[in-house]
Amino acid sequence: MGIVLVTGATAGFGEACAITFASKGYDVIITGRRKERLEALQTQLTQEYGTNVLPLHFDVRDEQQVADVLGNIPEEWRAIDVLVNNAGLAAGLSSIEEGSLDDWNAMIDTNVKGLLYVSRIVMPWMRSRTSGHIINIGSTAAKNVYAKGNVYCATKSAVDAITQGMRIDLLPYRVKVTAIHPGAAETEFSIVRFKGDEARAKAFYEGFIPLSAQDVADVVYYVTTLPAHVCINDLVLTPLQQANAYYIDKN
């Protein structure tokens, strides 16, 4: 089928995307900070689907690591058909004057700069082939700013704008660019946001049926299956009980 690169593949949306594309016959490049999880996923994909897997252990926040590791992969792996810029996080939930600088830096460095570092390596390869599809994982937080979500919402709004810019830049090269904006999904996301407070994370999802990582992976895969002349530019998906980033009907 081709080659897919999934960043942040060690959990959540990224792991589900890697498994989904492997099940459809793709060879898979997986990246992440947790080496043990990368290796476990590599074993799973190889054993279950017989696909070729290239695990890359680096942090997207580190410009030099991205250049050294991703920028020097073997030539045969550079023919990437689909790039899923998934690595991202929300850290903390507070008003700006009470916000943590560490949290701000983590979100900006991962959600915005990390996405740019990876894309800057891969985009020339797609340009040279006049083929490819970049899928940036945004959020409903890109569409609606909500209380105490300030910097996280800003980073996902940046992803939305960067996606539009990519689409313009790559237009002459026939590379597709899609932003996918999930709503509330039950993954490690809230556990990370609430600094490991699993009870608080679990409480957030009570009273409604959230999206699963597989729901999002199915949509990511779907947008790659359309005819060559068709590109979904911007797609928002939510649970049935969610209208946007801040309206959820819990009952």
ROVOMAR-136925 format. One record per atom (N, C-alpha, C, O, CB): x, y, z; residue in one letter. Coordinates in steps of 0.001 Angstrom, whole numbers, padded with zeros to 6 digits, always signed. Glycine has a CB too. Layout:
XYZA...
//
This chain:
+000814-001213+000000M+000000+000000+000000M+000855+001274+000000M+000525+002248-000677M-000925+000000+001209M+001957+001258+000765G+002783+002440+000872G+003403+002537+002242G+003443+001557+002987G+001979+003679+000573G+003893+003730+002580I+004557+003966+003856I+003830+005074+004595I+003515+006114+004016I+006050+004327+003653I+003562+004848+005881V+002962+005873+006735V+003921+006164+007877V+004525+005249+008436V+001566+005422+007277V+004060+007440+008221L+004835+007873+009381L+003869+008432+010408L+003106+009352+010114L+005917+008933+008988L+003900+007879+011612V+003016+008328+012691V+003873+008800+013854V+004643+008022+014417V+002043+007190+013143V+003741+010080+014219T+004469+010580+015393T+003621+010353+016643T+002393+010293+016573T+004821+012098+015233T+004290+010229+017776G+003578+009974+019025G+002807+008673+018966G+001631+008618+019326G+002636+011118+019340G+003480+007620+018509A+002793+006350+018232A+002743+005414+019431A+002268+004286+019302A+003468+005648+017088A+003217+005845+020587T+003307+004916+021716T+002029+004820+022537T+001965+004035+023482T+004430+005325+022611T+001007+005608+022193A-000255+005542+022937A-001334+006271+022140A-001049+006950+021153A-000103+006164+024368A-002586+006115+022592G-003684+006930+022103G-003898+006895+020608G-003822+005838+019982G-003472+008307+022510G-004171+008076+020029F-004461+008173+018602F-003325+007604+017757F-003560+006900+016774F-004719+009624+018217F-002087+007918+018153G-000948+007491+017349G-000820+005989+017267G-000604+005435+016189G+000314+008067+017901G-000950+005333+018394E-000871+003869+018411E-001994+003268+017578E-001764+002334+016810E-000935+003336+019858E-003216+003796+017725A-004354+003283+016959A-004155+003512+015461A-004514+002660+014648A-005659+003951+017426A-003583+004661+015096C-003321+004937+013679C-002282+003958+013120C-002449+003433+012019C-002835+006394+013493C-001223+003718+013876A-000181+002796+013414A-000754+001402+013186A-000461+000761+012178A+000973+002733+014427A-001563+000942+014119I-002170-000388+013995I-003128-000431+012810I-003138-001401+012052I-002913-000771+015293I-003928+000612+012649T-004914+000643+011561T-004228+000626+010202T-004618-000148+009328T-005810+001886+011679T-003225+001455+010011F-002543+001484+008715F-001793+000177+008457F-001763-000305+007325F-001570+002671+008651F-001189-000397+009499A-000513-001688+009326A-001503-002764+008907A-001194-003610+008069A+000201-002103+010623A-002700-002728+009497S-003719-003734+009161S-004205-003595+007720S-004768-004530+007151S-004907-003619+010116S-003980-002421+007139K-004389-002179+005749K-003251-002411+004766K-003401-002158+003570K-004910-000762+005596K-002115-002890+005263G-001019-003251+004374G+000095-002233+004254G+001016-002423+003460G-001552-003505+003049G+000036-001167+005016Y+001099-000164+004963Y+002336-000619+005727Y+002220-001316+006735Y+000602+001164+005524Y+003516-000233+005257D+004712-000265+006083D+004653+000983+006975D+004123+002020+006576D+006042-000307+005202D+005206+000862+008185V+004951+001894+009188V+006242+002391+009828V+007084+001607+010266V+004014+001361+010262V+006373+003719+009868I+007423+004362+010660I+006738+004899+011913I+005798+005688+011817I+008169+005520+009848I+007197+004482+013070I+006594+004919+014326I+007629+005693+015138I+008788+005288+015228I+006052+003706+015135I+007203+006808+015729T+008119+007593+016550T+007527+007789+017934T+006311+007735+018121T+008420+008955+015893T+008403+008015+018898G+007940+008249+020261G+009105+008399+021213G+010251+008105+020872G+007036+007119+020719G+008793+008866+022426R+009820+009069+023454R+010028+007844+024322R+011062+007710+024976R+009454+010243+024327R+009029+006928+024331R+009105+005765+025215R+009579+004550+024411R+008807+003916+023691R+007720+005481+025885R+010864+004251+024557K+011510+003244+023716K+010886+001867+023882K+010703+001141+022905K+012987+003174+024033K+010557+001505+025130E+009991+000175+025370E+008650+000014+024649E+008369-001036+024071E+009814-000069+026882E+007839+001048+024689R+006543+000991+024007R+006712+000936+022490R+005970+000241+021795R+005687+002201+024393R+007692+001674+021991L+007970+001619+020546L+008336+000206+020118L+007834-000305+019117L+009105+002591+020174L+009208-000407+020882E+009658-001758+020537E+008520-002759+020652E+008410-003671+019833E+010821-002182+021438E+007670-002594+021665A+006517-003493+021818A+005555-003337+020649A+005022-004325+020142A+005784-003215+023145A+005332-002091+020219L+004435-001856+019083L+005037-002415+017804L+004322-002977+016975L+004146-000354+018919L+006334-002266+017638Q+007004-002840+016465Q+006786-004345+016400Q+006463-004891+015344Q+008509-002526+016494Q+006965-005007+017532T+006765-006461+017586T+005333-006825+017245T+005089-007757+016479T+007125-007006+018972T+004381-006086+017815Q+002961-006359+017555Q+002626-006214+016077Q+001975-007085+015499Q+002078-005421+018379Q+003062-005129+015467L+002723-004877+014067L+003367-005908+013144L+002761-006354+012170L+003159-003468+013662L+004588-006271+013463T+005298-007255+012638T+004651-008626+012736T+004442-009303+011730T+006768-007344+013055T+004335-009027+013970Q+003774-010355+014174Q+002342-010474+013674Q+001982-011482+013066Q+003828-010712+015631Q+001519-009456+013922E+000098-009541+013577E-000187-009261+012109E-001115-009829+011533E-000684-008583+014421E+000620-008376+011497Y+000286-007944+010141Y+001391-008206+009124Y+001190-007998+007928Y-000038-006487+010148Y+002549-008658+009584G+003636-008974+008664G+004181-007756+007943G+004774-007872+006870G+003174-009977+007660G+003979-006595+008531T+004406-005355+007883T+005828-005001+008290T+006324-005465+009317T+003453-004204+008234T+006476-004179+007480N+007794-003670+007836N+007615-002455+008738N+006779-001592+008472N+008623-003307+006564N+008397-002395+009798V+008251-001317+010785V+009620-000707+011059V+010601-001417+011282V+007606-001844+012109V+009666+000625+011039L+010883+001354+011404L+010583+002187+012642L+009920+003219+012543L+011388+002261+010223L+011065+001751+013818P+010838+002538+015031P+011917+003610+015172P+013107+003329+015027P+010820+001625+016280P+011493+004830+015453L+012436+005938+015627L+012228+006539+017005L+011164+007079+017310L+012255+007021+014515L+013254+006439+017829H+013162+006899+019210H+013715+008317+019316H+014930+008513+019332H+013924+005945+020161H+012826+009300+019386F+013248+010680+019589F+012077+011496+020110F+010924+011065+020073F+013799+011288+018280F+012404+012692+020598D+011411+013626+021108D+011206+014706+020050D+012160+015386+019671D+011854+014246+022482D+009974+014873+019570V+009728+015848+018503V+010090+017265+018929V+010293+018129+018076V+008269+015800+018075V+010176+017521+020241R+010510+018859+020734R+011965+019213+020489R+012339+020386+020515R+010205+018962+022212R+012787+018200+020251D+014230+018405+020111D+014583+018514+018627D+014645+017511+017916D+015028+017242+020785D+014811+019736+018177E+015081+019986+016753E+016246+019151+016240E+016187+018605+015138E+015373+021465+016524E+017298+019053+017036Q+018483+018320+016592Q+018214+016820+016501Q+018666+016162+015564Q+019651+018582+017541Q+017471+016273+017482Q+017119+014851+017416Q+016291+014544+016181Q+016529+013549+015496Q+016354+014431+018669Q+015325+015396+015901V+014486+015173+014716V+015342+015158+013464V+015179+014289+012607V+013395+016258+014602V+016253+016112+013352A+017120+016185+012182A+018048+014980+012093A+018238+014409+011019A+017937+017467+012214A+018624+014598+013230D+019611+013513+013228D+018964+012156+012977D+019499+011339+012228D+020365+013485+014552D+017808+011912+013606V+017184+010581+013515V+016280+010479+012290V+016495+009627+011427V+016373+010277+014789V+015275+011342+012213L+014350+011270+011071L+015036+011688+009776L+014794+011104+008720L+013122+012156+011319L+015885+012694+009863G+016533+013201+008658G+017529+012255+008034G+017974+012482+006909G+017212+014464+008964G+017890+011192+008743N+018898+010254+008223N+018370+008830+008079N+019146+007875+008120N+020107+010247+009131N+017055+008680+007912I+016522+007330+007696I+016949+006820+006324I+017244+007617+005433I+014974+007319+007822I+016983+005497+006145P+017399+004940+004852P+016551+005471+003699P+015373+005780+003874P+017319+003418+004888P+017151+005571+002545E+016502+006145+001369E+015174+005479+001054E+014213+006143+000665E+017413+006039+000175E+015123+004153+001226E+013898+003432+000865E+012721+003777+001765E+011570+003556+001389E+014144+001945+000915E+012993+004312+002940W+011918+004694+003858W+011439+006127+003632W+010457+006550+004242W+012382+004533+005292W+012116+006873+002769R+011769+008283+002584R+010582+008479+001639R+010065+009589+001510R+012970+009042+002055R+010160+007425+000992A+009009+007521+000079A+007714+007455+000891A+006874+006580+000683A+009044+006378-000995A+007579+008396+001813I+006442+008405+002742I+005191+008880+002025I+005169+009964+001442I+006733+009306+003968I+004150+008059+002072D+002883+008397+001426D+001977+009201+002342D+001264+010096+001891D+002170+007137+000980D+002008+008877+003641V+001135+009542+004608V+001952+009908+005840V+002615+009055+006431V-000073+008634+004993V+001902+011172+006222L+002491+011637+007477L+001363+012005+008419L+000548+012872+008103L+003450+012852+007249L+001305+011354+009577V+000309+011691+010592V+001027+012413+011726V+001680+011788+012562V-000440+010409+011116V+000897+013734+011743N+001481+014545+012817N+000548+014482+014018N-000357+015302+014170N+001710+016032+012359N+000789+013500+014858N-000102+013219+015976N+000472+013641+017319N-000288+013972+018230N-000425+011760+016010N+001797+013638+017468A+002403+013915+018771A+001894+015243+019323A+001988+016279+018665A+003940+013936+018661A+001358+015199+020530G+000826+016409+021131G+000306+016121+022530G+000172+014965+022932G-000282+017002+020261G+000013+017195+023268L-000485+017006+024628L-001144+018281+025122L-000921+019368+024589L+000652+016588+025575L-001963+018120+026160A-002454+019240+026963A-001837+019078+028341A-001829+017984+028904A-004041+019279+027031A-001325+020165+028876A-000695+020115+030207A-001309+021207+031071A-001170+022397+030787A+000865+020290+030113A-001983+020785+032122G-002576+021733+033045G-003884+022325+032541G-004226+022223+031363G-001610+022829+033324G-004599+022944+033464L-005878+023589+033161L-006017+024725+034161L-006490+024534+035281L-007106+022573+033243L-005594+025914+033735S-005586+027034+034680S-005696+028354+033926S-005468+028416+032718S-004303+027012+035545S-006047+029401+034652S-006072+030721+034045S-004637+031145+033723S-003682+030621+034296S-006764+031754+034986S-004500+032093+032804I-003173+032451+032324I-002275+032950+033455I-001101+032585+033517I-003280+033511+031241I-002814+033779+034349E-001965+034345+035398E-001496+033287+036397E-000570+033523+037173E-002713+035447+036131E-002139+032127+036372E-001729+031036+037255E-001059+029898+036486E-000731+028860+037060E-002934+030502+038018E-000862+030101+035200G-000334+029035+034350G+001114+028688+034660G+001886+029520+035136G-000452+029429+032908G+001458+027446+034381S+002821+026960+034576S+003639+027193+033302S+003233+026789+032213S+002818+025452+034959S+004781+027841+033450L+005649+028066+032292L+006130+026749+031709L+006288+026631+030494L+006846+028935+032677L+006362+025767+032549D+006784+024452+032059D+005689+023827+031197D+005965+023243+030148D+007133+023517+033240D+004431+023960+031659D+003319+023435+030874D+003210+024149+029533D+003029+023513+028494D+002009+023571+031649D+003322+025475+029563W+003240+026247+028314W+004315+025796+027331W+004038+025558+026155W+003384+027756+028599W+005538+025684+027827N+006643+025294+026946N+006452+023893+026388N+006733+023637+025217N+007967+025373+027692N+005970+022984+027236A+005754+021609+026776A+004733+021578+025641A+004930+020883+024644A+005282+020715+027943A+003642+022330+025794M+002597+022325+024765M+003048+023031+023486M+002824+022530+022384M+001333+022990+025301M+003675+024183+023633I+004127+024911+022442I+005219+024128+021717I+005209+024035+020489I+004645+026315+022827I+006150+023573+022468D+007271+022855+021856D+006830+021563+021178D+007395+021169+020158D+008323+022545+022903D+005824+020907+021742T+005356+019647+021161T+004325+019882+020064T+004490+019425+018934T+004763+018753+022245T+003257+020602+020411N+002113+020713+019511N+002404+021558+018283N+001855+021313+017209N+000942+021291+020247N+003265+022549+018442V+003534+023468+017330V+004926+023234+016732V+005060+022882+015560V+003405+024924+017803V+005944+023433+017546K+007302+023346+017013K+007662+021920+016603K+008320+021716+015583K+008301+023855+018043K+007233+020926+017395G+007506+019535+017027G+006879+019161+015698G+007507+018504+014868G+007003+018600+018105G+005634+019582+015499L+004958+019320+014231L+005731+019963+013083L+005876+019359+012020L+003504+019847+014266L+006226+021177+013288L+006981+021867+012240L+008314+021178+011956L+008703+021030+010798L+007224+023321+012639L+009016+020756+013013Y+010307+020106+012814Y+010164+018842+011960Y+010934+018618+011026Y+010941+019761+014168Y+009166+018024+012299V+008950+016773+011549V+008533+017078+010114V+009058+016488+009170V+007875+015896+012240V+007596+017993+009956S+007086+018317+008622S+008184+018877+007723S+008223+018587+006528S+005936+019320+008723S+009064+019668+008295R+010131+020280+007497R+011072+019224+006919R+011654+019425+005852R+010926+021275+008349R+011220+018115+007610I+012044+017015+007083I+011301+016270+005980I+011881+015963+004938I+012436+016034+008213I+010031+015981+006203V+009276+015092+005314V+008747+015801+004072V+008679+015192+003004V+008123+014476+006066V+008372+017064+004185M+007743+017767+003065M+008599+017777+001790M+008050+017583+000706M+007439+019186+003472M+009912+017994+001873P+010711+017952+000638P+010679+016589-000055P+010737+016516-001283P+012145+018319+000947P+010587+015517+000721W+010513+014193+000112W+009211+014041-000675W+009197+013481-001771W+010621+013096+001190W+008123+014545-000103M+006843+014486-000806M+006840+015409-002022M+006324+015051-003081M+005699+014859+000140M+007408+016578-001865R+007484+017524-002982R+008224+016926-004164R+007801+017070-005311R+008168+018815-002542R+009336+016250-003878S+010155+015702-004969S+009423+014614-005734S+009710+014360-006904S+011463+015148-004421S+008459+013965-005052R+007687+012895-005692R+006346+013408-006219R+005598+012658-006846R+007452+011747-004703R+006044+014669-005970T+004736+015273-006270T+003606+014333-005842T+002675+014048-006595T+004617+015600-007784T+003736+013866-004593S+002756+012916-004066S+002889+012855-002556S+003979+013024-002009S+002946+011506-004692S+001768+012612-001886G+001803+012442-000443G+000586+013059+000213G-000199+013760-000425G+003064+013048+000131G+000444+012783+001506H-000705+013277+002262H-000232+013557+003684H+000252+012654+004368H-001899+012245+002246H-000368+014794+004129I-000035+015174+005495I-001327+015351+006273I-002225+016078+005848I+000822+016474+005530I-001415+014682+007417I-002592+014779+008278I-002141+015311+009634I-001388+014653+010352I-003314+013390+008425I-002601+016490+009969N-002263+017108+011245N-003421+016928+012224N-004563+017275+011923N-001931+018611+011060N-003113+016383+013393I-004140+016169+014406I-004298+017442+015231I-003407+017833+015985I-003785+014958+015317I-005448+018072+015068G-005755+019283+015820G-006642+018950+016996G-006370+018012+017745G-006426+020329+014925G-007713+019727+017158S-008632+019532+018275S-009814+020472+018087S-009706+021488+017401S-007924+019783+019647S-010937+020130+018696T-012027+021103+018747T-011574+022360+019476T-012181+023420+019321T-013266+020501+019438T-010512+022253+020269A-009953+023425+020947A-009364+024432+019966A-009106+025579+020332A-008885+022994+021937A-009150+024008+018714A-008697+024939+017681A-009835+025825+017201A-009612+026893+016630A-008096+024178+016502A-011058+025365+017440K-012238+026059+016917K-012932+026918+017963K-013560+027922+017627K-013217+025058+016363K-012821+026524+019241N-013461+027259+020333N-012511+027331+021515N-012033+026302+021993N-014800+026592+020749N-012237+028524+021984V-011424+028679+023192V-012331+028530+024410V-013402+029134+024470V-010686+030063+023209V-011903+027732+025368Y-012714+027500+026559Y-011950+027920+027809Y-010730+028079+027781Y-013128+026021+026656Y-012673+028095+028886A-012086+028578+030133A-010915+027706+030572A-011020+026480+030615A-013142+028622+031232A-009810+028346+030892K-008591+027717+031398K-007884+026845+030366K-006942+026125+030699K-008917+026890+032604K-008335+026907+029117G-007678+026144+028051G-006728+026989+027235G-006087+026488+026311G-008705+025532+027142G-006629+028262+027563N-005901+029294+026830N-004736+028842+025930N-004838+028904+024705N-005384+030240+027791N-003631+028390+026543V-002445+028080+025753V-002634+026808+024925V-002184+026737+023781V-001232+027932+026667V-003293+025815+025497Y-003571+024617+024703Y-004407+024979+023484Y-004095+024556+022371Y-004296+023552+025555Y-005466+025757+023682C-006300+026179+022555C-005478+026954+021540C-005668+026801+020333C-007478+027033+023041C-004563+027785+022024A-003706+028559+021126A-002824+027650+020277A-002636+027898+019086A-002837+029528+021927A-002285+026597+020889T-001415+025702+020111T-002198+024966+019042T-001698+024754+017937T-000721+024694+021029T-003427+024573+019362K-004217+023854+018365K-004757+024807+017297K-004953+024404+016150K-005375+023108+019041K-004999+026066+017664S-005325+027067+016651S-004137+027259+015715S-004313+027446+014511S-005720+028411+017311S-002928+027213+016270A-001725+027314+015444A-001625+026134+014475A-001256+026307+013313A-000471+027378+016331A-001954+024939+014960V-001950+023769+014076V-002919+023975+012916V-002620+023628+011773V-002320+022491+014862V-004083+024544+013224D-005073+024829+012189D-004495+025783+011144D-004622+025545+009943D-006350+025425+012812D-003861+026864+011604A-003283+027846+010687A-002112+027267+009897A-001988+027507+008696A-002827+029076+011457A-001262+026510+010568I-000117+025889+009885I-000599+024932+008806I-000022+024866+007720I+000783+025142+010894I-001654+024194+009109T-002210+023262+008123T-002652+024016+006875T-002384+023580+005756T-003398+022475+008721T-003324+025139+007062Q-003750+025937+005916Q-002544+026444+005126Q-002556+026459+003896Q-004616+027119+006379Q-001507+026859+005849G-000290+027319+005186G+000393+026215+004399G+000862+026436+003282G+000669+027884+006201G+000448+025024+004983M+001033+023876+004284M+000292+023589+002982M+000898+023314+001947M+001013+022633+005184M-001027+023660+003063R-001843+023344+001892R-001540+024305+000751R-001476+023903-000411R-003336+023394+002246R-001355+025575+001091I-001020+026573+000078I+000381+026313-000478I+000584+026330-001692I-001111+027998+000669I+001341+026074+000412D+002725+025867-000018D+002880+024629-000903D+003680+024615-001838D+003630+025743+001195D+002105+023600-000593L+002254+022324-001303L+001309+022174-002485L+001353+021167-003193L+002031+021187-000351L+000466+023157-002702L-000515+023073-003779L+000116+022758-005135L-000414+021911-005854L-001282+024368-003869L+001231+023404-005519P+001812+023114-006837P+002402+021715-006949P+002704+021248-008047P+002878+024119-007151P+002567+021041-005792Y+003219+019732-005780Y+002234+018584-005593Y+002631+017423-005485Y+004258+019689-004688Y+000952+018920-005555R-000123+017925-005474R-000006+017044-004233R-000277+015844-004280R-000119+017053-006719R+000396+017652-003135V+000439+016963-001848V-000805+017369-001066V-001068+018559-000896V+001753+017305-001050V-001565+016399-000593K-002778+016673+000170K-002417+017064+001611K-001455+016553+002183K-003718+015438+000159K-003196+017966+002176V-003006+018350+003576V-004371+018418+004249V-005271+019119+003787V-002255+019721+003695V-004511+017683+005342T-005789+017575+006053T-005587+017859+007533T-004629+017376+008136T-006413+016174+005855T-006481+018638+008117A-006517+018794+009574A-007697+018000+010111A-008815+018128+009610A-006623+020303+009987A-007457+017189+011118I-008514+016420+011770I-008587+016883+013221I-007604+016831+013959I-008249+014866+011674I-009771+017334+013608H-009963+017942+014926H-010907+017093+015775H-012124+017244+015671H-010515+019375+014786H-010371+016207+016612P-011231+015390+017474P-011753+016176+018669P-011102+017099+019160P-010474+014163+017960P-012931+015796+019121G-013469+016298+020373G-013030+015411+021522G-011929+014861+021505G-014996+016382+020314G-013890+015272+022518A-013539+014527+023716A-013307+013051+023400A-014197+012367+022896A-014633+014675+024769A-012123+012579+023697A-011751+011195+023430A-011063+010630+024663A-010214+011287+025265A-010831+011088+022179A-011426+009429+025027E-010865+008827+026240E-009582+008080+025903E-009607+006935+025452E-011886+007871+026905E-008467+008752+026131T-007132+008184+025944T-006316+008584+027175T-006885+008855+028232T-006451+008691+024590T-004986+008622+027044E-004151+009113+028146E-004187+010644+028240E-003600+011231+029149E-002702+008634+027966E-004878+011277+027298F-004875+012742+027193F-005190+013420+028520F-004423+014260+028989F-005877+013190+026146F-006317+013057+029123S-006720+013737+030356S-005834+013364+031535S-005618+014181+032430S-008163+013412+030682S-005324+012150+031545I-004406+011750+032612I-003151+012620+032561I-002635+013041+033597I-004035+010245+032488I-002662+012887+031341V-001498+013767+031188V-001856+015183+031607V-001105+015829+032337V-000983+013753+029731V-003010+015669+031144R-003420+017049+031476R-003532+017237+032979R-003136+018272+033515R-004765+017394+030807R-004083+016217+033669F-004293+016335+035108F-003141+015740+035908F-003303+015383+037075F-005590+015661+035499F-001982+015635+035275K-000727+015244+035945K-000837+013906+036670K-000380+013758+037803K-000310+016319+036937K-001458+012926+035992G-001541+011586+036546G-002721+011335+037468G-002836+010247+038032G-000311+011297+037273G-003595+012309+037632D-004776+012150+038495D-005838+011363+037727D-006696+011945+037063D-005339+013547+038959D-005770+010040+037827E-006660+009183+037045E-008120+009342+037447E-009003+009246+036594E-006249+007735+037195E-008389+009580+038709A-009775+009752+039166A-010386+010997+038537A-011537+010973+038101A-009836+009848+040709A-009631+012071+038490R-010128+013314+037873R-010337+013132+036376R-011309+013624+035802R-009148+014477+038127R-009401+012414+035755A-009533+012154+034317A-010769+011315+034033A-011523+011604+033105A-008280+011447+033777A-010972+010285+034827K-012125+009400+034631K-013435+010155+034831K-014407+009930+034111K-012054+008206+035595K-013450+011051+035815A-014665+011803+036114A-015092+012677+034947A-016282+012906+034735A-014461+012659+037347A-014119+013163+034193F-014443+014039+033059F-015304+013313+032024F-016150+013928+031374F-013154+014555+032400F-015088+012010+031872Y-015785+011249+030832Y-017092+010615+031309Y-017754+009909+030548Y-014878+010175+030306Y-017455+010858+032538E-018701+010285+033051E-019907+011057+032509E-019879+012283+032400E-018707+010296+034600E-020967+010313+032173G-022198+010949+031725G-022345+011068+030224G-023367+011550+029736G-022293+012285+032313G-021335+010633+029481F-021451+010613+028023F-020486+009573+027463F-019583+009114+028161F-021161+012022+027417F-020683+009211+026214I-019813+008231+025560I-018792+008996+024722I-019153+009579+023699I-020642+007224+024671I-017539+009005+025129P-016525+009758+024388P-016060+009006+023145P-016368+007829+022958P-015330+010058+025288P-015321+009704+022311L-014644+009041+021208L-013586+008091+021766L-013090+008277+022878L-014005+010079+020246L-013256+007091+020990S-012123+006226+021316S-010975+006555+020368S-011168+007219+019350S-012515+004713+021219S-009785+006086+020712A-008640+006276+019822A-008907+005633+018466A-008493+006157+017432A-007362+005689+020449A-009599+004497+018472Q-009893+003812+017219Q-010849+004618+016341Q-010720+004616+015117Q-010481+002440+017501Q-011805+005304+016962D-012705+006168+016193D-011901+007181+015384D-012156+007398+014199D-013696+006897+017130D-010934+007789+016045V-010124+008808+015377V-009237+008175+014312V-009102+008717+013215V-009265+009571+016399V-008633+007034+014627A-007780+006352+013649A-008568+005961+012402A-008048+006041+011289A-007142+005108+014274A-009808+005542+012582D-010646+005172+011435D-010878+006372+010513D-010867+006237+009290D-011998+004607+011918D-011084+007538+011110V-011286+008748+010308V-009989+009164+009621V-009998+009566+008458V-011811+009897+011188V-008879+009066+010342V-007576+009374+009740V-007348+008491+008514V-006961+008977+007452V-006429+009175+010772V-007590+007208+008671Y-007400+006306+007533Y-008373+006628+006403Y-008001+006614+005230Y-007573+004849+007973Y-009620+006917+006765Y-010645+007179+005747Y-010243+008305+004797Y-010418+008184+003585Y-011968+007525+006417Y-009701+009409+005344V-009390+010539+004466V-008290+010212+003467V-008116+010928+002481V-008982+011739+005292V-007541+009132+003713T-006490+008722+002770T-007023+007817+001672T-006288+007475+000746T-005370+008012+003510T-008284+007425+001758T-008824+006440+000799T-009610+007090-000336T-010128+006387-001203T-009721+005448+001524T-009706+008404-000344L-010509+009088-001353L-009761+009164-002682L-008545+008976-002708L-010885+010496-000874L-010457+009435-003779P-009793+009547-005075P-008680+010591-005062P-008684+011508-004242P-010807+009890-006149P-007742+010441-005970A-006545+011291-005980A-006876+012771-006105A-006121+013617-005625A-005633+010884-007113A-007997+013093-006746H-008329+014505-006963H-009161+015098-005822H-009547+016265-005885H-009082+014660-008274H-009440+014307-004781V-010284+014749-003672V-009448+014876-002401V-008717+013956-002034V-011461+013766-003452V-009563+016028-001732C-008863+016231-000455C-009828+016813+000564C-010436+017855+000320C-007631+017165-000633C-009973+016151+001701I-010702+016740+002823I-009737+017684+003525I-008718+017251+004063I-011262+015635+003814I-010058+018969+003518N-009163+019963+004086N-009251+020034+005606N-008231+020139+006288N-009465+021310+003499N-010470+019977+006132D-010688+020254+007542D-011854+019414+008027D-012948+019481+007466D-010949+021762+007787D-011627+018623+009066L-012668+017702+009525L-012730+017732+011049L-011722+017529+011726L-012400+016254+009013L-013923+017989+011581V-014149+018000+013030V-015026+016807+013381V-016071+016610+012760V-014813+019346+013500V-014621+016009+014363L-015459+014908+014820L-015592+014967+016329L-014627+015249+017039L-014878+013548+014378L-016792+014700+016810T-017061+014732+018243T-017939+013549+018613T-018539+012923+017739T-017734+016064+018655T-018018+013241+019890P-019047+012306+020338P-020427+012909+020069P-020563+014125+019928P-018875+011971+021852P-021433+012061+020000L-022790+012522+019744L-023248+013552+020777L-024004+014469+020456L-023744+011341+019731L-022782+013393+022026Q-023234+014274+023105Q-022373+015536+023255Q-022492+016259+024244Q-023241+013512+024411Q-021520+015791+022283Q-020680+016991+022320Q-020972+017842+021090Q-020977+017341+019965Q-019166+016617+022386Q-021218+019143+021314A-021489+020054+020205A-020226+020764+019735A-020034+020965+018536A-022535+021078+020611A-019368+021143+020671N-018107+021786+020340N-017185+021679+021558N-017423+020866+022450N-018326+023282+019919N-016144+022491+021590A-015125+022308+022633A-015650+022488+024049A-015061+021958+024991A-014002+023269+022409A-016743+023220+024222Y-017197+023416+025601Y-018631+023033+025887Y-019070+023178+027028Y-017019+024811+025966Y-019384+022553+024916Y-020730+022072+025191Y-020787+020557+025105Y-020713+019979+024021Y-021731+022694+024221Y-020921+019920+026267I-021093+018475+026341I-022332+018211+027206I-022444+018722+028320I-019803+017764+026931I-023237+017423+026687D-024453+017097+027429D-024225+015824+028215D-024247+014727+027655D-025669+016945+026479D-024007+015966+029506K-023758+014816+030367K-025019+014489+031144K-025535+015320+031892K-022578+015084+031329K-025510+013276+030960N-026686+012853+031731N-026775+011332+031756N-027697+010777+032355N-027982+013458+031134N
//
